Amino acid sequence: MHACSPSLLLWPGICAITAPACQLVSISRCRCHCHQGYLRSKASTTVSVMAGLHQEAPARKEIGGFLGRRQYEPPAWASHLSPIPSHVYNLGHLPTPIHKWNLPNLPEGTEVWIKRDDLSGMQLSGNKVRKLEFLLADAVAQGADCVITVGGIQSNHCRATAVAARYLNLDAYLILRTAKRLVNEDPGLTGNLLVERLVGAHVELISKEEYAEIGSVVLADLLKERLLNEGRKPYVVPVGGSNSLGTWGYIEAIREIEQEVQDAHADIHFDDIVVACGSGGTIAGLSLGSWLSNLKAKVHAFSVCDSPDYFHDFVQGLLDGLQAGISSRDLVNIKNAKGLGYAMSTADELKFVKEVAELTGVILDPVYSGKAAYGMLKDMAENPTTWKGRKVIFIHTGGLLGLYDKAEEVAPMLGNWRRMVVDKSVPREDGSGKMF
């Protein structure tokens, strides 16, 4: 194992000296033991096999560490938590970059930076991959041959789970909520569904009404029992990957943020962390990690479903599961941002997503980060003195594929096209325009 030195990058292959001054901060390091395993290289290996997919894969050493399994060493400031995971997989392309986000109409002196966890991979993009690194290491350790998880019909978590499972030679069974009128129909191939079905996930549809009456835990247990009776060895991944084990994914993200800032020699200290909240594990890890580490940034979560009280109680359970000895209400400020409801967008929210993309080039998803950013800027406008002069890091949790489900609603906002008119006087000759 070789040692490697840190280098300041904007993105792989782009020089920090010659690139535009967009103030990106990202550190590229190998994920070897000489750096305590907290950062990894961007290299990856693709293995394609059509035969023997369900046989145990032979042990192999992955180039660059991608898909590698390693012993886990927690940050020193989190070493008193219990239980500590024994192993972790390298599933995400980490560290994800941090850059200044030039949003308009910010309070005086306020800076917003953005951590691009939407760039943690293509098929595995988003915040879920960090949790799955720990959860699927546990699944493999327990001898599982398949995983079960639950989510909405356009669940980013279910898509990430299906892809990660296939990488590790595990089958994926997805229980997906949908409208009652659609529960007996083919769910289609829009957005996340296309990826899930391409990688061979088994989709089990349940109506929203049945889901509300039965609950995710019972539904997963019912499917687990059926698979056990069929001779399978299933492992249940909770909704959103949010349990105490999954929480370690965003404890690690705090270590990553600290290391990125330190290695870039950036003269910045973040006062606040802003993030969407949909299942609770991400905010549990961020808030606990920020409190335990030297970061000490205040965490603001914008919930896109349920209520702030629900999430305070749920996060408390995750913290208690790690014997953290702290109240969730002392760690995280949770605001309601669900609007019309989970995965439902107002015209103003979709217009906001479109305008942010036009102004900054950052595409937010409509279900999570879009609502969180919308809520953040609304709060800044209503309470400018609270945010004045503060340095904020916004965590983009991914979900780009969810936009495909909103295409019809967004379409009327996107009218910037026209047929190109070429005057008849322009010379024409067959074959002069080569088409590839």
TORMIMI-747320 format. One record per atom (N, C-alpha, C): x, y, z. Coordinates in steps of 0.05 Angstrom, whole numbers, plus 5000, padded with zeros to 4 digits. Layout:
BEGIN
XYZ...
***
This chain:
BEGIN
501749765000500050005000501850255000501350424981503050664979501750894994503451075003502451325015502051524993500151704997499651904977499352174990500052384976499852654987497352794978496152964994493753104986494153304964492153344948492353554928489653694926489653954922487254114920486054084892483653984890482453944864479754084863478954164839476254244834474554004827475753824812474453574804476653414790476453154790478653004778479453104750481953164746482953254721482853554716481853704735481653994733483654124752485354294743487454414759486254634776487054644802486054844820487255124814489455124799490755374793489555504769489055344747488155464722485155474720483655344737480755344735479655604745477155664737475855914747475655924777475556164788475456194817472756144828471755894826469155834837469255734866471755714876472155654905471255374912471755184895471254904902473454804920472654634939474554514957474154214956476054064947475853774948478553654950478853444966481453324970481353044958483352974942483552714931485752554945484952354958486852184972486151894969488051724972487351444972486051364998484551154998483251065022484850845035487350895040489050685051489450735081490450545094490750565124492550785132494350875114496151095122494551355127492151365117490451605122488051525139488151305153486151215172483551145159483651115132481251015118479051205115479451475117477151645116476651775089478551755070478151855044478951645024477851674999478451474979479151594953480351434936480951534909478451514891478651634868476451634849476451394831478551234832478751014813476650804819475850664799473850454802474350224783473249994789473449764772470749664765470349604740467849504731468149204724466649034736466748754731464148664718464248544695461748464681461848164678459948024689459747734686456847664682456347484663453547404657452947134670455046974675454546704686455246704716453846534730454546494759454046744776451946904770451447144785450747094814449546864819448546804846450546624861452846574850454946424864456546614880457846514901459446684918461846794901462147054901464347184886467047124899469047054883471747014894472847264906474547244926475747474938477647604917477447864915479148004896479948274907482148374898483048634906482248844885480549034893479549224875481549444870481849534844483549754838482450004849484050154865483250404876481450384901480750134908479150094932476150094929475150164905472250174901471149884903469049854918467749604925469349434944471549544954473149404974471849405001472349195017471349175044473749205063473449365083475749425101474849435130476649405148476149445176475549745181473649795198472950065204474250175228475350415225476550565248475050825251473650865273472051115276473851355282472851595278474351835287474851815317477051925326477751915354475552025371474252245361472152375377469552215378469352005363466951835363467551555374469951505384470751235391469351135416468051315431466651225455463751135449462851175425460151085417460150785415457750665419457550375419454750295409454650095392456849935380458250085357460850015353462350125331462349905309461749985284461749785263464449655260464449405252467049265249468249305221466449315201467349335173465649535157466649625134465249805117466049755088464249785070464849765041465450045030467050065009467550304994465650304970463350434973461250434952460950704939461550924953461251194942463851294932463651494914466051634904466451874922468051834942468452034963471352114965471952354975470152554985468652704963466252794969464852954950465753254953465753404931466753674933465053864948466254074958464954304971465554554955463654714948464254964935462255184943463055424939461355654946458955654927456655704938454155694923453055984922453156104898452556384896449556434892448056384913445156424913444556724916442456814904441757104905440357174931440357424938438657544959439257424987441757374992442557265019442657505039442357445064442657665084445557775083445858015094448458145093450657975105452757935089455157795099454857485101452557385093452057095094453356955070454656735075455756565054454456295055453756195032452655915031454555755013455555535025457155345010455455085007456254914989454654674984456454434982455754224997457253964995455653794976456953704955455653574933455453274936453853184955453452894958451752784935450652964918449352864894451452764874453952814879456152724862457652484873456452344892457652104904457751864886456751894862456651684842454451734823454151584802451951614783449551454792449851184790447651014798447151014828449351074843449151074872449051354884448451554868448751824878446951894901447752084917446152174940447152084967445652154987446452105014446251815023444551655009444051385018446551205016448251264997450651094994452351085019452451315033454151315058453151125079450451105081449250915100449650625091449250585065449450315054452250205056454250365057456950265061457150095087455750185107455850045133453749815134451349875124449149685125449749435109450749475085451249235068453749075077455549215090457849065103456748875124454748975139453448805159451848575146450448635124448948425110450748205100453048275089454948075079456047915103456748055124457847915148455847715160453247775157451247585167450447365147451847365124451347145105448947185087447947425085445547475069446147425039444047335025444247304996442247494981440747654997438947854986438348065007437348294998436648505016433748595010432448685031429748795029429749085038428449255024428049525035425449645024424649875035422049985031422250285024420450385006420450665000418250744982418150994974416151094955416750994927414951034909415150934881417651044867418551294875420951414863423151434885423351234902425251244924428151244914429651454921432551454915433951244931433051204956434251004973433950724961431550654951431150394940432850344915433150554899434850534875437750494883438750644903441550614912441950334924439950244939440249974951440349764930438649784910438649584888441249574874442449804868445049814854447249704871447349804896449549714914449349414919446949314922446549024927447648864903446948954879447948814855450948824853452149054860455049064860456248844878454948784900455948594919454748314916453548264892452448004885450147924903448548114912446148064928443648144911441547984914438948064901437648274918436048444905434548654919431548624916430148634938427248634938426248904949424749044933423849314939420849324943419949414966417149454971416649754966415149814945414750084937411850174940411450404953408750524956407850654930405350624924404250754900401350814904400050954886397251014888395550764886393350764900391550524900390750444872390250644855389250584828391450464810394050484819396250384803397550124814396550034837397949824851397949554836396049514818395849264802396949294774398249524769399349574742402349574742403549524718406449554715407249834723409249854741409950124751411450304731412250194709413550354689416550374692417750554677420650574676421650864679420151024694420851304698422851334720424951494716426751574738428051334751427851324778429151114793428250834786425750804777424650544770426250424747427050584728428650474706431250344715432650484733435250384743434750124760432750134777432149904794431549654777429949694757429149454741431449364722433049554714435349474697437349294713437649354738439549184754438248944766435748884758434448634765433048634792432448864803431048874829428248754827427348624847424648514849422848724862420848824847419149034856416548924867415848994892413348914904411749164910409449194897407849444900405849414923405549634938403649654960402249924958399649934963398250184962399050364986398850624982399450815003397650765028395150685022393250635043394050395060394850175046395849935060398349995076400150145064402650215077402050365103400150565102399550725125398350555148396850345140395550175160397349965172399249865155400949635164403749725173404949915159407550025166409849875153412050005150414349895136415649655149415749665176417049445191415649185187412949185189411348945186411448845157411349035138411448955110414148815104416348935113418948815109419148545122418048515146418148255160416548045145414248125134412647935119414147835095415448015080417047925057419447765066420647835088422947685098422047395104419747365117418847095124418346935099417147055078416646915053419246825040421246995040423846925028425246715044425046725071426246515087425046245081422446235077421045985070421845885042422846065026423745984999426745904999427945905023430745825026432746055022431746305021433546525018434646625045436646795045437746915069437547215067435147325073434747615070435847785093436548035086437448235106435648475101434448585122432748815119434249075123434249245103435349515105432949695111433049845133430750015141430150235121427850355123427150585106429250795107430250875084432351085083435050995093435350745100437850655113438250765140436050855152436251015177435850835202437950735212438150615239440750695251441350605274443850685288446350615272446250385259448650305243448950495219446750555205446850735182447751015189447151095214447951365224450951415221452551195222455451235220456251355193454551325173455151435147455551735148453951875163454152165165455852265189456452085207458652145226461252165210461551975191463951975174463952225156461652315147461452555130462552795144462052815170463153035186466253025186467252785191470252755190471252845162469752775141470552845114470653145110468553285120468453575118470753705132471253615157473553725172476153685157476553445146479053395132479353555106477153585091477253745067478054035072476854155092477454425099480354455108481254265125483954265136486054235113485554035096487553985075487654195054485454345050485354555030486454815042487154815067488055055081486155295077483555225077481555425073480955575099480955835097480556005120477456035124476255825133473355835136472455655159470555745174469355575195466355585190465155365187462255355182460755385208458855565208457155615231454655435231453655375207451155225205451255015183449854795188449454585167446454575161445754585136442954565128442554315110440454165116440053915101437053845102436253695081433553585081433353345100430953285110430553055127428152905118428652645111426452475102426052225117428252125130427951885146429451905173431252095175432452155202435352075206436351885190439051795195441251995187440752145166442752335158443052555178440852665188441052875208442052775235441552525241442652415266445752405265446852305242449752295239451052565237449852745222450953015219450953165246448753155260448553315285450353195307450352925309452052805329455052845322455752815297458552855289459453135292457753325285458453615288458853685318457153575335457353625364459853505376460553255367462853125379465453225368465553305343468053385330468653685336470653785323471354065326469654245308468054135291466454295272464454465287462954345305461154495323459154685308458454605284456454755268453654675277451854875277449054825285447654695261446254475266444854335244441954425243441054495218438354575213437254375193435154225200434054025182431254115174430654085148428054145137426653885130424553815146423253565142421353575119421453365101419753355078417353165081417153055105414852885111414552875142412452765151411952745180412253015194413053025219413153275233415853305248416653555255419153585271419153425296416853405310416753255335417352955330416152855308416652575301419652525297420952705282423752665276425552705300424852885317426352915342426352655358423952535360423652275374425152055360424952045333426251835319429251855321430352095317433252135320434152075348432552135368433252065395433751765398432051605385432351315385435051225373435751355351438351295338440651365356440451595369442651685387442851495411440551415421440551235444441750965436441250885411442350635401445450635399446550875399449550905398450650985426448850995446449651075473451051345473449751535457450951805454450651975479448551935494448152085519447452375515445952445493445352725487442452735476441152955481438352985471438453085442436752975425436553065398435753355396434153445415433153725414435453925420437553825432439953995437441853995413441453805394443253775372442353895346439753875341438753945314436154105315435954305299433554475296432054365271429654275275428154155253425754325247425554405221423254565212421654405192419054465191417254325173417454455145418054285125418254385097416754205078414854045088413653845070411653965051410754215056408854345038406354185034405754115008403353965002403453675012405853575017406153305026408653175014409352935023411752805013411552754983413652834969413952804940411852964924410453154937408553324924409753604924409653734901410953994898408954214890409254444902407754674893409054794868407554964854408655094830411055274838410855404862413055574871415555414877415255184888417555014894418954924869417354844849418554754823419854984808418555214810419755454798422355524811422555484837424955534852427255354843426655094839428554894830429654984803427855064785428555154758430355404759429655594776431155844777433955804789434155634809436755574821438555444800437455254785439055124764439955334743438255514735438955724716441155914726440855984752442656184763445356064771445455814781447855704794448855454781447255324764448055074752447654834769446754874794446254644813443354564810442954304803440254204799439354064825437354164837436254054862433953864856433653664872431353484868428953604881426553544871424053664881423053554907424053324915422953184939424453264965427153284963428753324987430253594986432553604972434253844973432854084962431054054943429554274932427854404954426454244969424754354991426454465014428754345019430454445040431654715033432654745008433754995000431655214999429255134989427055324988426355425017426255235036425655305063427855475076430355415069432655565080432555855071432155895045432156175035429656325044427456185048425056315059425556405087426956235103427556305131429556535132431456535114433356755113432057015107430057005089428657255081426857355104425757165119423957245142425557315167427957205170429557245194432457315186432857535172435557595162437557645184436757755207438757805228439757545240438157335240438957075250441256955234441157005208443156885190445357085181445157335189447057535181449957455188451657465167454557425171455257135176453456945174454056665180455056515155456656315160457656145139456255875140454755815120452955585119453855385099453855125107454354915087451754755083450854745059448354605051449154335040447954125050448553855041446553775019447553744995445853664972445753354973443353244979443152954984442452794959442552924935442052784911439152764903438452564886435652534878434952644851436952684834436452794807434352644792434452374794432652204778429652264785429252364809426452434817425252654800426952814787425853034771424352924746425052684737423752574714420752524720420052474745417352434752415752694752417152924751415853184752415953324724416753174704417253294677414753444667412453334670410053464660409453724675410053724701409553964717411554184711414054104704416154294699416054404670415054244652415154304624414154584617411954684628411054954620412955174628414855114647416755324655419155334637419455134619421855114602421155164573421055414565420355484538422555594521425055564530427255684516428355514493426655484473427555344449426155474425427355434401426155524377427455374353426055384331427155264307429155454295431555354289433655524277432955584248432955834241432255924214434855984199435255854176437555894159436656014133437756244126436956384102437556224077435956254057436256094032438856164018439956404024442456484011444956334021444656194044446956034054447455804035449955764025450555544006449955274018448855104001448154834009449454633990450554414001451754203985451353934000450253743986449753483998452353364009452253254033454553114045456553294059456053564058458053744071457753734101455453674111455053654140455253364148457553284159457953004166456352934191454852714190453352624213454552364223455052354249456352124260454251924270
***
